Amino acid sequence: MRYSPVELRHVTLKRGLFGYRRGDVDALIADTAASYEEVWAERGEFADELEELHSTLAEVKQRETLLATTLVAAEKAAAEAVEAAKRQAELIIAEAHQEGRSIMRSALAERDRLFGESRRVEALLRSALGIVVESLEGDVREPESWPRPDDTSEFQMVVEAPSDVESAAIPEDVSRGFSWG
């Protein structure tokens, strides 16, 4: 029989001639010892369970710390990756702008060269036309299909400027005589 502390305090043992009856006292001691052993065994089981729970809790806390550290590291790595991508994009854009300016400068230089060449050819043609006109001065009739030396209408050109180029970027002497459409 299992006794609680309150029950043990209220147990009444019968008295015999020389004190309490020996059988009753022995039975009470045996029951109390058995009850104490059960409680002691439960206490041991609870202590083992508590120790296991403590180790599980420590493991869970360690995992939680590891996960928190991993999350912070992942967030930091993501932020660094985004920042690196932004820097790379800015660098690519800057290089593209520089390349665009370089192409524009070389195109303007080529245009200037071609304009100079066309002026030289025009001058040669005017000179040749002047020579032909001088050689024909003895001839009364001038061919109508030949252009007059001062007529440059055939040499008027229409050049389309790219939409992202402002006319201010083109030197004044180069842009004279051209229509930007």
Secondary structure, 3 states (H helix, E strand, C coil): CCCCHHHHHCCCCCEECCEECHHHHHHHHHHHHHHHHHHHHHHHHHHHHHHHHHHHHHHHHHHHHHHHHHHHHHHHHHHHHHHHHHHHHHHHHHHHHHHHHHHHHHHHHHHHHHHHHHHHHHHHHHHHHHHHHHHCCCCCCCCCCCCCCCCCHHHCCEECCCCCCCHHHCCHHHHCCCEEC
